[in-house]
Amino acid sequence: MKQLIRRLTRVAESSTQYYLLRSEQAKRRTRRSASGVPEGHLPVYVGEEEMERFVVSARFLNHPVFAELLKRSAQEYGYEQEGVLRIPCRVVVFERILELLKKGKAEEEIVRLFSEDFV
């Protein structure tokens, strides 16, 4: 009988831990979905006249093209932008750059595309 009680106690404790873990995960998901931006991503507005919202993976920020985009953003809007980051680039070009980055295409092709848009 004592063994049965011990087993049931362990099962109850593990299910409580499982429930607590699941509720913490649910809270994190709720926090992310409230802003509409998944973890590891950031929202940016892209465009010249009319802006379009994109959610971009943070890993792309290390790419040289993004460094140039951020530099142009600072030149256009200043370093003290408030709110969401704005990038002065044609939406079509930005979509193509993201597509190439996601596919892992050669950096030269992305830089060429980027250069053609701003020359």
C-alpha positions in Angstrom: 0.0 0.0 0.0 2.8 2.4 0.9 4.4 1.7 -2.5 1.2 2.5 -4.3 0.9 5.8 -2.4 4.5 6.7 -3.3 3.9 6.0 -7.0 0.7 8.0 -7.0 2.4 10.9 -5.3 5.2 10.9 -7.9 2.7 10.8 -10.7 0.8 13.7 -9.2 4.0 15.7 -8.7 5.2 15.1 -12.3 1.8 16.0 -13.7 1.8 19.2 -11.7 5.3 20.1 -13.0 4.1 19.3 -16.5 1.1 21.6 -16.1 3.2 24.4 -14.7 5.7 24.0 -17.6 2.8 24.1 -20.2 1.2 27.1 -18.6 4.6 29.0 -18.7 5.0 28.1 -22.4 1.4 29.3 -23.0 2.2 32.6 -21.3 5.3 33.1 -23.5 3.3 32.4 -26.6 0.6 34.8 -25.5 3.2 37.5 -25.0 4.6 37.0 -28.4 1.3 36.8 -30.2 0.1 40.0 -28.5 2.8 42.0 -30.4 2.4 39.8 -33.5 6.2 39.3 -33.7 7.7 35.8 -33.0 10.7 35.5 -30.8 13.9 36.1 -32.8 12.2 38.5 -35.3 11.7 42.2 -35.5 9.1 44.4 -37.3 10.3 46.9 -39.9 8.5 49.3 -42.1 9.8 49.4 -45.6 9.0 51.9 -48.4 9.5 55.3 -49.7 6.1 57.0 -49.9 3.9 54.3 -48.5 5.3 51.9 -45.9 4.7 48.2 -45.7 5.3 46.2 -42.6 7.6 43.2 -42.6 8.6 40.8 -39.8 12.3 40.0 -40.3 14.4 37.3 -38.7 17.1 38.9 -36.5 19.7 36.6 -38.0 19.6 38.7 -41.2 20.8 41.8 -39.4 24.4 40.6 -39.6 24.2 40.5 -43.4 26.2 43.4 -45.1 23.1 44.4 -47.1 21.2 45.0 -43.9 24.1 47.0 -42.5 23.8 49.2 -45.5 20.0 49.4 -45.2 20.4 50.4 -41.5 22.9 53.0 -42.5 20.6 54.5 -45.1 17.8 54.4 -42.5 19.9 56.4 -40.1 20.8 58.9 -42.8 17.1 59.3 -43.8 15.4 59.3 -40.4 18.1 59.9 -37.9 19.5 57.7 -35.1 16.7 58.5 -32.7 13.8 56.9 -34.5 11.0 56.0 -32.2 8.8 53.0 -32.6 9.3 50.5 -35.4 12.4 50.7 -37.5 11.8 52.3 -40.9 13.9 51.4 -44.0 13.9 53.6 -47.1 14.0 51.0 -49.8 11.5 50.0 -52.5 9.2 47.2 -51.2 9.8 45.0 -54.3 13.5 45.2 -53.8 13.3 44.5 -50.1 11.0 41.5 -50.8 13.5 40.1 -53.3 16.4 40.6 -50.8 14.5 38.7 -48.1 13.7 35.9 -50.5 17.3 35.5 -51.5 18.5 35.6 -47.9 15.9 32.9 -46.9 17.1 30.7 -49.8 20.8 31.3 -48.7 21.7 32.7 -52.1 25.1 34.1 -52.9 25.9 37.3 -51.3 27.2 38.8 -54.6 23.7 38.4 -56.1 22.0 40.2 -53.2 24.6 43.0 -53.2 24.2 43.4 -57.0 20.4 43.7 -56.7 20.7 46.1 -53.8 23.3 48.3 -55.7 21.1 48.4 -58.9 18.2 49.8 -56.9 20.2 52.6 -55.3 22.5 53.7 -58.2 
